[in-house]
Amino acid sequence: MNHSNRHTHLLVDAGATKSTFVLIGGDEPFRCQCAGINANYTPEADILRILSEAVSQLPKEATVCEIDYYGAGCATLQNALRMEGYLLLYFPTADIHVWSDLMAACHALADGHEAIVCILGTGAASCHYNGYEMVSRAPSLGWILGDEGSGTHLGKCLITAYLSEALPNFIHTEFEERYHLNRDLVLHKLYQEPKPNLFLSQFAPFLNEYHNELAIRQLIVTAFRLFFAKQKSYYPQCDNLPWHFTGSVAAHFEEMLREAAESSGCKIGNITGDPMEKLASLTIM
């Protein structure tokens, strides 16, 4: 895979759970993954460690000339400039552009057309995109005050149902045995250990496994209806626009997302688990 003496373009899609790096300019794109970065709360030392790990995996002969970094928490100018500064430490001669993670979805899914563009992964976010830029976006309140419909929110709903003994008996037992949980351990992880949002979001595969069970399906659809109810209030003039989605939760629970959208009066457009493949193809073109 030869990247020497070529203009190389590095794309980064950094979410709370994982960061994907794709280097374009060689015979084939080079791709690697590292831990997630959220500029709002990932400590500086962790950000630098993750970037260093990614750099160590890039082809040694590659000289990165341009970087498009799409990152969770980078919607504010302060965070965008901070991330640009971190990237300059490793790529001092590169032309660097830092975007919010929502812009990755906009660029990948909207195809230059007006739409409501959303992320449903570990967290949740949405914006009104006019085909060129974000016109407005819903406030990002994080997993404690918001993020309805996200993996973290779904995990919170599942844990609440488990602790309240509101799950069917066989699901309650299976959940308890699979994750070796009890009430005291759950409360300890939520209130005394770091990154409780990631603890909650880890249960999405369990929900996916049992999504055909009525209680679980209702839990998921209700969470998505909450997402639409909250997000729609920020875009009162956008009733006829399609809603595009990216993120693992949107992709894995597409059927239930479409059900919730229909009952909420929203029209689903494109859905993809990972926008990076589309972004990479657009960059190559």
ABEGO torsion letter per residue (X at the ends): XBABGBBBBBBBBBBAABBBBBBBGBABBBBBBBBBBBAAABBAAAAAAAAAAAAAABBAABBBABBBBBBBGAABAAAAAAAAAAAAAABAABBBBBBBAAAAAAAAAAGGBBBBBBBBBABBBBBBBAGABBABBBBBAEAAABGBGBAAAAAAAAAAAAAAGABBAAAAAAAAAAAGBBAAAAAAAAAABBGAAAAAAAAAAAAAAAAABAAAAAAAAAAAAAAAAAAAAABAAAAABBBBBBEAAAAAAAAAAAAAAAAAGBBBBBBBABAAAAAAAAAAX
